[in-house]
Amino acid sequence: MNRETRRILRRLLSNTSAILGFVLLIFFVVVAIFAPLFAPPPPNKDPYIMPIVTWSSNPLPPSPEHPFGVAGKRDIFYGVVWGTRTAFRVGIIVTLISTALGLLVGAVAGYFGKLWDEVLMRITDIFMAIPFLVAAMVLTTILGAGLDKVMIAMTAFSWMYPARLIRGNILQIKEEQFVLAAKALGVSDFSIILRHVLPNTIFPVLIQASMRMGSLVITAAALSFLGVGAPQGYADWGALLNYARNWMLGGQGEALKYWYMTVFPGAAMVLFVLAWNLVGDTLRDAFDPRLRL
């Protein structure tokens, strides 16, 4: 183990926020992997569809059989556990695809400049001018309900941020001596971008991607809460909150009577976002050269 690796590990282990972030993230990973053990799905049924456990439309409080209570005739605990898999699925797929698109657009605009830069950045500006949640909601409504439609809509309006970031980084580094030397030796532009430019500019984009994971999951949950995201009964934290819309004010003189309908799905979302934000901050602090002094 070299000195730089030891320095990074010391910085991580001495940072309480870093430890908390990784512990929370590992917790969610364990829940997602072992979801069939924590909340066994009905046989021969789609495990992502929360089973109906009662025919009463009224919420049921936490009990030994349903530790998080029942909302919309469905077990909240089952929805929270399997909703963890949904959160990872949405966050990882949308982040990977949108980041890849952003890298492509930003690398072409930043490296080639001139007309390429002008056209691509003006298109990027147009997309950035559209409110993200509103645009995703409209496109999801047009495409139809379904988690795959949600991911398409979110990807279509989230590639601009990595594109802007990678373009700015490439504008700074493309005039460096090692890039100019590669050009002088006749190395193709594609090889220069892939082998010299991106490896020296991509890390801030990866940090940003890790921090966007949480916000993308929140957006997907918001769309499900509004009824244009996950289909009826799908294991999604936003869908669980959708069941609580008519019960959030509680009963007469009992404002917190149905607290469990919002607390458990809401806590899962908050902790999931917190985990990714803390991990992103940790990686930035550990690897950003401006913070090493």
MIDOSE-1310 file (N, C-alpha, C; in nm, 2 decimals, decimal comma, always signed):
residues 293
mnre	+0,09/-0,12/+0,00/+0,00/+0,00/+0,00/+0,09/+0,12/+0,00; +0,08/+0,21/-0,10/+0,16/+0,33/-0,11/+0,12/+0,44/-0,02; +0,20/+0,54/-0,02/+0,17/+0,65/+0,08/+0,04/+0,72/+0,04; +0,01/+0,74/-0,09/-0,11/+0,81/-0,12/-0,24/+0,73/-0,08
trri	-0,24/+0,60/-0,10/-0,35/+0,52/-0,06/-0,37/+0,53/+0,10; -0,26/+0,52/+0,17/-0,27/+0,53/+0,32/-0,32/+0,66/+0,36; -0,28/+0,77/+0,29/-0,33/+0,90/+0,32/-0,48/+0,91/+0,30; -0,53/+0,86/+0,19/-0,67/+0,86/+0,16/-0,75/+0,78/+0,26
lrrl	-0,70/+0,66/+0,30/-0,77/+0,58/+0,40/-0,77/+0,65/+0,54; -0,66/+0,71/+0,57/-0,66/+0,78/+0,70/-0,77/+0,89/+0,70; -0,78/+0,96/+0,59/-0,87/+1,07/+0,58/-1,02/+1,02/+0,59; -1,04/+0,91/+0,53/-1,18/+0,85/+0,53/-1,21/+0,80/+0,67
lsnt	-1,12/+0,73/+0,73/-1,14/+0,67/+0,87/-1,15/+0,78/+0,98; -1,09/+0,89/+0,95/-1,10/+1,00/+1,05/-1,22/+1,09/+1,04; -1,30/+1,07/+0,93/-1,41/+1,15/+0,90/-1,54/+1,08/+0,95; -1,60/+1,14/+1,05/-1,72/+1,08/+1,10/-1,84/+1,07/+1,00
sail	-1,85/+1,18/+0,92/-1,95/+1,18/+0,82/-1,93/+1,07/+0,71; -1,80/+1,05/+0,68/-1,77/+0,95/+0,58/-1,81/+0,81/+0,63; -1,78/+0,78/+0,76/-1,81/+0,65/+0,82/-1,97/+0,63/+0,82; -2,04/+0,74/+0,86/-2,18/+0,73/+0,86/-2,24/+0,71/+0,72
gfvl	-2,18/+0,78/+0,62/-2,23/+0,77/+0,49/-2,21/+0,62/+0,43; -2,10/+0,57/+0,45/-2,07/+0,43/+0,41/-2,15/+0,33/+0,48; -2,17/+0,35/+0,61/-2,25/+0,26/+0,69/-2,40/+0,26/+0,64; -2,45/+0,38/+0,62/-2,59/+0,39/+0,57/-2,60/+0,32/+0,43
liff	-2,50/+0,35/+0,34/-2,51/+0,29/+0,21/-2,50/+0,14/+0,21; -2,41/+0,09/+0,29/-2,39/-0,06/+0,31/-2,52/-0,12/+0,36; -2,59/-0,05/+0,46/-2,72/-0,10/+0,51/-2,82/-0,11/+0,40; -2,83/-0,01/+0,31/-2,93/-0,02/+0,20/-2,89/-0,12/+0,10
vvva	-2,76/-0,14/+0,08/-2,72/-0,25/-0,01/-2,76/-0,38/+0,04; -2,74/-0,40/+0,17/-2,77/-0,53/+0,24/-2,93/-0,55/+0,23; -3,00/-0,45/+0,26/-3,15/-0,46/+0,25/-3,19/-0,50/+0,11; -3,13/-0,43/+0,01/-3,17/-0,46/-0,13/-3,13/-0,60/-0,17
ifap	-3,01/-0,65/-0,13/-2,97/-0,78/-0,17/-3,05/-0,89/-0,11; -3,08/-0,87/+0,02/-3,15/-0,98/+0,10/-3,30/-0,94/+0,11; -3,36/-0,86/+0,02/-3,50/-0,83/+0,03/-3,59/-0,96/+0,03; -3,56/-1,06/-0,05/-3,65/-1,18/-0,04/-3,65/-1,25/+0,10
lfap	-3,54/-1,23/+0,18/-3,54/-1,29/+0,31/-3,61/-1,20/+0,41; -3,59/-1,07/+0,40/-3,66/-0,97/+0,49/-3,81/-0,96/+0,47; -3,85/-0,97/+0,34/-3,99/-0,96/+0,31/-4,02/-1,06/+0,19; -4,04/-1,19/+0,23/-4,06/-1,29/+0,13/-4,18/-1,26/+0,04
pppn	-4,16/-1,26/-0,09/-4,27/-1,23/-0,19/-4,36/-1,35/-0,20; -4,49/-1,33/-0,24/-4,58/-1,44/-0,26/-4,53/-1,53/-0,37; -4,55/-1,66/-0,37/-4,50/-1,75/-0,47/-4,57/-1,72/-0,61; -4,49/-1,73/-0,71/-4,53/-1,72/-0,85/-4,60/-1,58/-0,87
kdpy	-4,55/-1,48/-0,80/-4,60/-1,34/-0,82/-4,48/-1,25/-0,84; -4,51/-1,14/-0,91/-4,40/-1,04/-0,93/-4,36/-0,98/-0,79; -4,24/-1,00/-0,75/-4,20/-0,96/-0,61/-4,21/-0,81/-0,59; -4,21/-0,73/-0,70/-4,21/-0,59/-0,69/-4,35/-0,53/-0,67
impi	-4,45/-0,62/-0,68/-4,59/-0,58/-0,66/-4,63/-0,61/-0,51; -4,66/-0,51/-0,44/-4,68/-0,53/-0,29/-4,81/-0,61/-0,28; -4,81/-0,72/-0,21/-4,93/-0,80/-0,19/-5,04/-0,73/-0,11; -5,16/-0,76/-0,14/-5,27/-0,70/-0,06/-5,29/-0,79/+0,06
vtws	-5,29/-0,73/+0,18/-5,29/-0,80/+0,30/-5,42/-0,78/+0,38; -5,51/-0,69/+0,33/-5,64/-0,67/+0,39/-5,73/-0,61/+0,29; -5,86/-0,63/+0,31/-5,96/-0,57/+0,22/-6,02/-0,44/+0,28; -5,97/-0,40/+0,39/-6,02/-0,27/+0,45/-5,94/-0,16/+0,39
snpl	-6,01/-0,05/+0,35/-5,94/+0,06/+0,29/-5,88/+0,15/+0,40; -5,91/+0,13/+0,53/-5,85/+0,21/+0,63/-5,71/+0,16/+0,67; -5,62/+0,26/+0,70/-5,49/+0,22/+0,74/-5,49/+0,14/+0,87; -5,39/+0,05/+0,88/-5,38/-0,03/+1,00/-5,25/+0,00/+1,07
ppsp	-5,24/+0,02/+1,20/-5,12/+0,06/+1,27/-5,02/-0,05/+1,28; -4,90/-0,02/+1,31/-4,79/-0,13/+1,32/-4,84/-0,24/+1,42; -4,80/-0,36/+1,38/-4,84/-0,48/+1,46/-4,73/-0,58/+1,44; -4,72/-0,69/+1,52/-4,62/-0,79/+1,50/-4,62/-0,85/+1,36
ehpf	-4,74/-0,86/+1,30/-4,75/-0,92/+1,16/-4,71/-0,82/+1,06; -4,74/-0,69/+1,08/-4,70/-0,58/+0,99/-4,63/-0,47/+1,07; -4,50/-0,48/+1,09/-4,43/-0,39/+1,18/-4,43/-0,25/+1,14; -4,45/-0,21/+1,01/-4,46/-0,07/+0,97/-4,61/-0,03/+0,95
gvag	-4,70/-0,12/+0,97/-4,84/-0,09/+0,94/-4,89/-0,12/+0,80; -5,01/-0,09/+0,77/-5,07/-0,12/+0,64/-5,12/+0,01/+0,58; -5,10/+0,04/+0,46/-5,15/+0,15/+0,38/-5,20/+0,11/+0,25; -5,31/+0,16/+0,21/-5,37/+0,12/+0,08/-5,38/-0,03/+0,06
krdi	-5,42/-0,10/+0,17/-5,44/-0,24/+0,18/-5,31/-0,32/+0,16; -5,19/-0,25/+0,17/-5,07/-0,32/+0,14/-4,97/-0,30/+0,26; -4,88/-0,39/+0,28/-4,79/-0,39/+0,39/-4,68/-0,29/+0,36; -4,67/-0,19/+0,45/-4,57/-0,08/+0,44/-4,42/-0,14/+0,45
fygv	-4,40/-0,23/+0,54/-4,27/-0,29/+0,55/-4,22/-0,36/+0,42; -4,31/-0,43/+0,36/-4,28/-0,50/+0,23/-4,24/-0,39/+0,13; -4,32/-0,28/+0,12/-4,30/-0,18/+0,03/-4,17/-0,11/+0,05; -4,13/-0,08/+0,18/-4,01/-0,01/+0,21/-3,89/-0,10/+0,17
vwgt	-3,89/-0,23/+0,20/-3,78/-0,32/+0,17/-3,76/-0,34/+0,02; -3,87/-0,37/-0,05/-3,85/-0,39/-0,19/-3,84/-0,26/-0,27; -3,89/-0,15/-0,20/-3,86/-0,02/-0,26/-3,72/+0,02/-0,26; -3,64/-0,04/-0,17/-3,49/-0,02/-0,17/-3,43/-0,06/-0,31
rtaf	-3,48/-0,18/-0,35/-3,43/-0,23/-0,48/-3,47/-0,13/-0,59; -3,60/-0,08/-0,58/-3,65/+0,01/-0,68/-3,56/+0,14/-0,69; -3,52/+0,18/-0,57/-3,44/+0,31/-0,56/-3,31/+0,29/-0,62; -3,24/+0,17/-0,59/-3,11/+0,15/-0,66/-3,13/+0,13/-0,81
rvgi	-3,23/+0,06/-0,85/-3,25/+0,04/-0,99/-3,27/+0,18/-1,07; -3,35/+0,26/-1,01/-3,38/+0,39/-1,08/-3,25/+0,48/-1,07; -3,19/+0,49/-0,95/-3,08/+0,57/-0,94/-2,96/+0,53/-1,02; -2,92/+0,40/-1,02/-2,81/+0,36/-1,09/-2,83/+0,37/-1,24
ivtl	-2,94/+0,32/-1,29/-2,96/+0,32/-1,44/-2,97/+0,46/-1,49; -3,05/+0,55/-1,43/-3,06/+0,69/-1,48/-2,92/+0,76/-1,47; -2,85/+0,74/-1,36/-2,72/+0,81/-1,34/-2,62/+0,76/-1,44; -2,61/+0,63/-1,47/-2,52/+0,58/-1,57/-2,55/+0,63/-1,71
ista	-2,67/+0,62/-1,75/-2,71/+0,66/-1,89/-2,69/+0,81/-1,90; -2,74/+0,89/-1,81/-2,74/+1,03/-1,82/-2,59/+1,08/-1,81; -2,51/+1,02/-1,73/-2,37/+1,06/-1,72/-2,30/+1,02/-1,85; -2,33/+0,91/-1,91/-2,26/+0,87/-2,03/-2,30/+0,97/-2,15
lgll	-2,43/+1,00/-2,15/-2,47/+1,10/-2,25/-2,40/+1,24/-2,23; -2,40/+1,28/-2,10/-2,34/+1,40/-2,07/-2,19/+1,40/-2,10; -2,12/+1,29/-2,08/-1,98/+1,29/-2,11/-1,96/+1,30/-2,26; -2,04/+1,23/-2,34/-2,03/+1,24/-2,49/-2,05/+1,38/-2,54
vgav	-2,16/+1,44/-2,49/-2,19/+1,58/-2,54/-2,08/+1,68/-2,49; -2,05/+1,67/-2,36/-1,95/+1,76/-2,31/-1,81/+1,75/-2,36; -1,77/+1,62/-2,39/-1,64/+1,59/-2,44/-1,62/+1,65/-2,59; -1,73/+1,62/-2,67/-1,72/+1,67/-2,81/-1,72/+1,83/-2,81
agyf	-1,81/+1,89/-2,73/-1,82/+2,03/-2,72/-1,69/+2,10/-2,67; -1,63/+2,04/-2,56/-1,51/+2,10/-2,50/-1,39/+2,08/-2,59; -1,37/+1,96/-2,64/-1,25/+1,93/-2,72/-1,24/+1,99/-2,85; -1,35/+1,98/-2,93/-1,35/+2,03/-3,07/-1,39/+2,18/-3,07
gklw	-1,46/+2,23/-2,98/-1,49/+2,37/-2,97/-1,56/+2,43/-3,09; -1,55/+2,56/-3,11/-1,61/+2,63/-3,23/-1,76/+2,60/-3,25; -1,79/+2,55/-3,37/-1,93/+2,53/-3,40/-1,99/+2,42/-3,32; -1,91/+2,31/-3,29/-1,96/+2,20/-3,21/-2,00/+2,25/-3,07
devl	-1,91/+2,33/-3,01/-1,93/+2,38/-2,88/-2,06/+2,47/-2,88; -2,07/+2,56/-2,98/-2,18/+2,65/-2,98/-2,31/+2,58/-2,99; -2,32/+2,49/-3,08/-2,45/+2,42/-3,11/-2,49/+2,33/-2,99; -2,39/+2,25/-2,94/-2,42/+2,16/-2,83/-2,45/+2,23/-2,70
mrit	-2,38/+2,34/-2,67/-2,41/+2,41/-2,55/-2,54/+2,49/-2,55; -2,58/+2,53/-2,67/-2,71/+2,60/-2,68/-2,82/+2,50/-2,66; -2,81/+2,38/-2,71/-2,91/+2,28/-2,69/-2,91/+2,24/-2,54; -2,79/+2,24/-2,48/-2,78/+2,21/-2,34/-2,85/+2,32/-2,26
difm	-2,83/+2,44/-2,29/-2,90/+2,56/-2,23/-3,05/+2,55/-2,23; -3,10/+2,51/-2,35/-3,25/+2,49/-2,37/-3,30/+2,39/-2,27; -3,23/+2,28/-2,26/-3,28/+2,17/-2,17/-3,27/+2,21/-2,03; -3,16/+2,29/-1,99/-3,15/+2,33/-1,85/-3,25/+2,44/-1,82
aipf	-3,30/+2,51/-1,91/-3,40/+2,61/-1,88/-3,53/+2,56/-1,84; -3,56/+2,43/-1,87/-3,68/+2,37/-1,84/-3,68/+2,31/-1,70; -3,77/+2,34/-1,61/-3,77/+2,28/-1,48/-3,77/+2,13/-1,48; -3,67/+2,07/-1,41/-3,65/+1,93/-1,42/-3,77/+1,85/-1,38
lvaa	-3,83/+1,87/-1,27/-3,95/+1,79/-1,22/-4,07/+1,81/-1,31; -4,09/+1,93/-1,35/-4,21/+1,96/-1,44/-4,19/+1,89/-1,58; -4,07/+1,90/-1,63/-4,04/+1,83/-1,76/-4,05/+1,68/-1,75; -4,00/+1,62/-1,64/-4,00/+1,48/-1,62/-4,15/+1,44/-1,60
mvlt	-4,23/+1,52/-1,53/-4,37/+1,48/-1,51/-4,45/+1,49/-1,64; -4,42/+1,59/-1,72/-4,49/+1,60/-1,85/-4,46/+1,49/-1,95; -4,33/+1,46/-1,96/-4,28/+1,35/-2,05/-4,33/+1,22/-2,00; -4,33/+1,19/-1,87/-4,39/+1,07/-1,81/-4,53/+1,05/-1,84
tilg	-4,61/+1,16/-1,83/-4,75/+1,16/-1,87/-4,77/+1,13/-2,01; -4,69/+1,18/-2,10/-4,70/+1,15/-2,24/-4,67/+1,01/-2,27; -4,56/+0,96/-2,21/-4,51/+0,82/-2,24/-4,60/+0,72/-2,18; -4,67/+0,75/-2,06/-4,75/+0,66/-1,99/-4,69/+0,61/-1,86
agld	-4,77/+0,56/-1,77/-4,73/+0,52/-1,64/-4,63/+0,40/-1,65; -4,54/+0,39/-1,56/-4,45/+0,28/-1,56/-4,31/+0,33/-1,52; -4,24/+0,24/-1,45/-4,11/+0,28/-1,40/-4,01/+0,30/-1,51; -4,02/+0,22/-1,62/-3,93/+0,24/-1,73/-3,95/+0,38/-1,80
kvmi	-4,08/+0,42/-1,80/-4,11/+0,55/-1,86/-4,05/+0,66/-1,77; -4,06/+0,64/-1,64/-4,00/+0,74/-1,55/-3,85/+0,76/-1,57; -3,78/+0,64/-1,59/-3,64/+0,65/-1,61/-3,60/+0,72/-1,74; -3,68/+0,69/-1,85/-3,66/+0,76/-1,97/-3,67/+0,91/-1,96
amta	-3,78/+0,95/-1,89/-3,81/+1,09/-1,87/-3,70/+1,16/-1,79; -3,65/+1,09/-1,69/-3,55/+1,15/-1,60/-3,42/+1,16/-1,67; -3,39/+1,06/-1,75/-3,26/+1,06/-1,83/-3,26/+1,17/-1,93; -3,37/+1,19/-1,99/-3,38/+1,29/-2,10/-3,36/+1,43/-2,05
fswm	-3,38/+1,45/-1,92/-3,36/+1,59/-1,86/-3,26/+1,60/-1,75; -3,16/+1,50/-1,75/-3,06/+1,51/-1,64/-2,91/+1,49/-1,70; -2,90/+1,48/-1,83/-2,76/+1,47/-1,89/-2,69/+1,60/-1,90; -2,76/+1,71/-1,89/-2,69/+1,84/-1,91/-2,59/+1,88/-1,80
ypar	-2,61/+1,83/-1,68/-2,52/+1,87/-1,57/-2,38/+1,81/-1,59; -2,37/+1,68/-1,61/-2,24/+1,62/-1,64/-2,18/+1,68/-1,77; -2,26/+1,71/-1,87/-2,21/+1,77/-1,99/-2,14/+1,90/-1,96; -2,21/+1,99/-1,89/-2,15/+2,12/-1,85/-2,02/+2,10/-1,78
lirg	-2,02/+2,01/-1,68/-1,90/+1,99/-1,59/-1,78/+1,94/-1,67; -1,81/+1,84/-1,75/-1,69/+1,78/-1,83/-1,64/+1,87/-1,93; -1,73/+1,95/-1,99/-1,69/+2,05/-2,09/-1,59/+2,15/-2,03; -1,63/+2,20/-1,91/-1,54/+2,30/-1,84/-1,41/+2,24/-1,81
nilq	-1,41/+2,12/-1,76/-1,28/+2,05/-1,73/-1,19/+2,03/-1,85; -1,26/+1,99/-1,96/-1,18/+1,97/-2,09/-1,12/+2,10/-2,14; -1,20/+2,21/-2,13/-1,15/+2,34/-2,18/-1,02/+2,38/-2,10; -1,01/+2,34/-1,98/-0,89/+2,37/-1,90/-0,77/+2,28/-1,93
ikee	-0,80/+2,16/-1,97/-0,69/+2,06/-1,98/-0,64/+2,04/-2,13; -0,73/+2,08/-2,23/-0,69/+2,04/-2,36/-0,57/+2,12/-2,42; -0,53/+2,23/-2,35/-0,41/+2,30/-2,39/-0,29/+2,26/-2,31; -0,30/+2,16/-2,23/-0,18/+2,11/-2,16/-0,08/+2,05/-2,25
qfvl	+0,04/+2,04/-2,21/+0,15/+2,00/-2,29/+0,13/+1,85/-2,34; +0,08/+1,76/-2,25/+0,07/+1,62/-2,29/-0,04/+1,60/-2,40; -0,14/+1,69/-2,40/-0,24/+1,68/-2,50/-0,19/+1,73/-2,63; -0,12/+1,85/-2,62/-0,06/+1,90/-2,75/+0,05/+1,81/-2,80
aaka	+0,12/+1,74/-2,72/+0,22/+1,65/-2,77/+0,16/+1,53/-2,84; +0,05/+1,48/-2,78/-0,02/+1,37/-2,85/-0,07/+1,41/-2,99; -0,12/+1,54/-3,00/-0,17/+1,59/-3,13/-0,05/+1,60/-3,22; +0,06/+1,64/-3,17/+0,18/+1,66/-3,26/+0,23/+1,52/-3,31
lgvs	+0,21/+1,42/-3,23/+0,25/+1,29/-3,27/+0,15/+1,22/-3,37; +0,04/+1,29/-3,40/-0,05/+1,23/-3,49/-0,15/+1,14/-3,43; -0,17/+1,14/-3,30/-0,26/+1,05/-3,23/-0,40/+1,10/-3,27; -0,49/+1,01/-3,30/-0,63/+1,05/-3,34/-0,70/+1,12/-3,22
dfsi	-0,80/+1,21/-3,26/-0,87/+1,28/-3,16/-0,95/+1,19/-3,06; -1,00/+1,08/-3,12/-1,08/+0,98/-3,03/-0,98/+0,92/-2,93; -0,86/+0,89/-2,97/-0,77/+0,83/-2,87/-0,72/+0,93/-2,77; -0,70/+1,05/-2,81/-0,66/+1,16/-2,72/-0,77/+1,18/-2,61
ilrh	-0,90/+1,19/-2,66/-1,01/+1,21/-2,56/-1,02/+1,09/-2,47; -1,01/+0,97/-2,52/-1,03/+0,85/-2,44/-0,92/+0,82/-2,35; -0,79/+0,84/-2,39/-0,68/+0,80/-2,32/-0,61/+0,91/-2,24; -0,63/+1,03/-2,28/-0,56/+1,14/-2,21/-0,65/+1,24/-2,15
vlpn	-0,76/+1,28/-2,22/-0,84/+1,39/-2,17/-0,94/+1,34/-2,06; -1,02/+1,24/-2,09/-1,12/+1,19/-1,99/-1,06/+1,14/-1,86; -0,95/+1,06/-1,87/-0,90/+1,02/-1,74/-0,85/+1,13/-1,65; -0,82/+1,25/-1,70/-0,78/+1,36/-1,62/-0,89/+1,46/-1,59
tifp	-1,01/+1,43/-1,64/-1,12/+1,53/-1,61/-1,24/+1,46/-1,56; -1,25/+1,33/-1,56/-1,37/+1,26/-1,53/-1,41/+1,25/-1,38; -1,31/+1,26/-1,29/-1,34/+1,23/-1,15/-1,44/+1,33/-1,09; -1,43/+1,46/-1,12/-1,54/+1,55/-1,06/-1,68/+1,51/-1,11
vliq	-1,69/+1,46/-1,24/-1,82/+1,41/-1,29/-1,87/+1,29/-1,21; -1,78/+1,20/-1,18/-1,82/+1,08/-1,10/-1,86/+1,12/-0,96; -1,79/+1,22/-0,90/-1,84/+1,27/-0,77/-1,98/+1,33/-0,78; -2,00/+1,41/-0,88/-2,13/+1,47/-0,90/-2,24/+1,36/-0,93
asmr	-2,20/+1,26/-1,00/-2,29/+1,15/-1,03/-2,34/+1,08/-0,90; -2,24/+1,05/-0,81/-2,28/+0,99/-0,68/-2,37/+1,08/-0,60; -2,35/+1,21/-0,61/-2,44/+1,30/-0,53/-2,57/+1,32/-0,60; -2,58/+1,29/-0,73/-2,71/+1,30/-0,80/-2,80/+1,18/-0,77
mgsl	-2,74/+1,07/-0,73/-2,82/+0,95/-0,71/-2,94/+0,97/-0,62; -2,91/+1,03/-0,51/-3,02/+1,06/-0,41/-3,13/+1,15/-0,47; -3,09/+1,26/-0,54/-3,19/+1,35/-0,59/-3,27/+1,28/-0,70; -3,21/+1,19/-0,78/-3,29/+1,12/-0,88/-3,39/+1,03/-0,82
vita	-3,36/+0,96/-0,71/-3,45/+0,88/-0,64/-3,57/+0,96/-0,58; -3,53/+1,08/-0,53/-3,64/+1,16/-0,48/-3,73/+1,21/-0,59; -3,68/+1,24/-0,71/-3,76/+1,28/-0,82/-3,85/+1,17/-0,86; -3,80/+1,05/-0,87/-3,88/+0,93/-0,91/-3,99/+0,91/-0,81
aals	-3,96/+0,93/-0,68/-4,06/+0,91/-0,57/-4,17/+1,02/-0,58; -4,12/+1,14/-0,62/-4,22/+1,25/-0,63/-4,32/+1,22/-0,75; -4,27/+1,17/-0,86/-4,35/+1,13/-0,97/-4,45/+1,03/-0,93; -4,41/+0,93/-0,85/-4,50/+0,82/-0,81/-4,60/+0,88/-0,71
flgv	-4,56/+0,97/-0,63/-4,65/+1,03/-0,53/-4,76/+1,11/-0,61; -4,72/+1,17/-0,72/-4,82/+1,25/-0,80/-4,91/+1,16/-0,89; -4,87/+1,03/-0,89/-4,96/+0,93/-0,96/-4,91/+0,91/-1,11; -4,80/+0,96/-1,15/-4,75/+0,94/-1,29/-4,62/+0,86/-1,29
gapq	-4,59/+0,80/-1,18/-4,46/+0,72/-1,18/-4,49/+0,57/-1,18; -4,45/+0,50/-1,07/-4,47/+0,36/-1,06/-4,62/+0,32/-1,07; -4,65/+0,20/-1,13/-4,79/+0,16/-1,14/-4,85/+0,13/-1,01; -4,98/+0,11/-1,00/-5,05/+0,08/-0,88/-4,99/-0,04/-0,81
gyad	-4,96/-0,03/-0,69/-4,92/-0,14/-0,61/-4,77/-0,17/-0,62; -4,69/-0,10/-0,70/-4,55/-0,12/-0,72/-4,48/-0,08/-0,59; -4,37/-0,16/-0,56/-4,29/-0,14/-0,44/-4,20/-0,02/-0,46; -4,25/+0,10/-0,42/-4,18/+0,23/-0,45/-4,21/+0,32/-0,33
wgal	-4,11/+0,39/-0,28/-4,13/+0,47/-0,16/-4,23/+0,59/-0,19; -4,23/+0,64/-0,31/-4,32/+0,74/-0,35/-4,46/+0,69/-0,36; -4,48/+0,57/-0,41/-4,61/+0,51/-0,42/-4,67/+0,49/-0,28; -4,59/+0,45/-0,18/-4,63/+0,44/-0,05/-4,68/+0,57/+0,01
lnya	-4,61/+0,68/-0,02/-4,66/+0,81/+0,03/-4,78/+0,85/-0,04; -4,80/+0,80/-0,16/-4,92/+0,83/-0,24/-5,05/+0,78/-0,16; -5,03/+0,66/-0,10/-5,14/+0,60/-0,03/-5,18/+0,69/+0,10; -5,08/+0,76/+0,14/-5,10/+0,84/+0,27/-5,16/+0,98/+0,24
rnwm	-5,18/+1,02/+0,12/-5,23/+1,15/+0,09/-5,36/+1,19/+0,16; -5,45/+1,10/+0,17/-5,58/+1,13/+0,23/-5,58/+1,11/+0,38; -5,47/+1,07/+0,43/-5,46/+1,04/+0,58/-5,36/+1,12/+0,65; -5,29/+1,21/+0,58/-5,18/+1,29/+0,64/-5,22/+1,38/+0,76
lggq	-5,34/+1,43/+0,75/-5,39/+1,52/+0,86/-5,45/+1,44/+0,98; -5,44/+1,31/+0,97/-5,49/+1,23/+1,08/-5,64/+1,23/+1,10; -5,68/+1,20/+1,22/-5,83/+1,20/+1,25/-5,87/+1,32/+1,33; -5,99/+1,33/+1,37/-6,04/+1,45/+1,45/-5,97/+1,45/+1,58
geal	-5,89/+1,56/+1,60/-5,82/+1,58/+1,72/-5,70/+1,48/+1,74; -5,67/+1,41/+1,63/-5,55/+1,32/+1,64/-5,47/+1,34/+1,51; -5,39/+1,44/+1,51/-5,32/+1,48/+1,39/-5,21/+1,38/+1,35; -5,16/+1,30/+1,45/-5,05/+1,21/+1,42/-5,10/+1,06/+1,43
kywy	-5,23/+1,04/+1,41/-5,29/+0,91/+1,42/-5,23/+0,81/+1,32; -5,20/+0,86/+1,20/-5,15/+0,77/+1,09/-5,01/+0,81/+1,06; -4,93/+0,84/+1,16/-4,79/+0,88/+1,14/-4,71/+0,78/+1,06; -4,74/+0,65/+1,08/-4,65/+0,55/+1,03/-4,66/+0,54/+0,87
mtvf	-4,77/+0,60/+0,82/-4,78/+0,60/+0,67/-4,68/+0,69/+0,60; -4,63/+0,79/+0,67/-4,54/+0,88/+0,61/-4,40/+0,87/+0,67; -4,39/+0,83/+0,80/-4,26/+0,83/+0,87/-4,17/+0,72/+0,81; -4,22/+0,60/+0,79/-4,13/+0,49/+0,74/-4,08/+0,51/+0,60
pgaa	-4,17/+0,53/+0,50/-4,12/+0,56/+0,36/-4,04/+0,69/+0,36; -4,08/+0,79/+0,43/-4,01/+0,92/+0,43/-3,87/+0,90/+0,49; -3,86/+0,83/+0,60/-3,73/+0,80/+0,66/-3,63/+0,73/+0,57; -3,69/+0,63/+0,49/-3,61/+0,55/+0,40/-3,55/+0,65/+0,29
mvlf	-3,63/+0,74/+0,24/-3,58/+0,83/+0,14/-3,48/+0,93/+0,19; -3,51/+0,98/+0,31/-3,41/+1,08/+0,37/-3,28/+1,01/+0,39; -3,28/+0,89/+0,45/-3,15/+0,82/+0,48/-3,08/+0,78/+0,35; -3,15/+0,74/+0,25/-3,09/+0,70/+0,12/-3,02/+0,82/+0,06
vlaw	-3,09/+0,93/+0,06/-3,03/+1,05/+0,00/-2,91/+1,10/+0,09; -2,92/+1,09/+0,22/-2,81/+1,13/+0,31/-2,69/+1,04/+0,28; -2,71/+0,91/+0,26/-2,60/+0,82/+0,24/-2,52/+0,86/+0,12; -2,59/+0,88/+0,01/-2,52/+0,92/-0,12/-2,45/+1,06/-0,11
nlvg	-2,52/+1,15/-0,04/-2,46/+1,28/-0,03/-2,33/+1,28/+0,06; -2,33/+1,20/+0,16/-2,22/+1,19/+0,25/-2,10/+1,12/+0,18; -2,14/+1,01/+0,10/-2,04/+0,94/+0,03/-1,98/+1,03/-0,08; -2,06/+1,11/-0,15/-2,01/+1,20/-0,25/-1,92/+1,30/-0,19
dtlr	-1,96/+1,36/-0,08/-1,87/+1,46/-0,01/-1,74/+1,40/+0,04; -1,75/+1,27/+0,08/-1,63/+1,20/+0,13/-1,53/+1,18/+0,01; -1,58/+1,13/-0,10/-1,49/+1,11/-0,22/-1,43/+1,24/-0,27; -1,51/+1,34/-0,26/-1,45/+1,47/-0,31/-1,34/+1,52/-0,21
dafd	-1,37/+1,51/-0,08/-1,26/+1,55/+0,01/-1,14/+1,47/+0,01; -1,16/+1,34/-0,03/-1,04/+1,25/-0,03/-0,96/+1,26/-0,15; -1,02/+1,29/-0,26/-0,95/+1,29/-0,39/-0,92/+1,43/-0,46; -1,00/+1,53/-0,41/-0,98/+1,66/-0,47/-0,84/+1,72/-0,44
prlr	-0,76/+1,74/-0,53/-0,62/+1,79/-0,50/-0,62/+1,93/-0,43; -0,72/+2,01/-0,45/-0,72/+2,14/-0,38/-0,74/+2,13/-0,23; -0,79/+2,01/-0,19/-0,82/+1,99/-0,05/-0,71/+1,91/+0,02; -0,60/+1,88/-0,05/-0,50/+1,79/+0,01/-0,39/+1,87/+0,09
l	-0,39/+2,00/+0,08/-0,29/+2,07/+0,15/-0,34/+2,10/+0,30
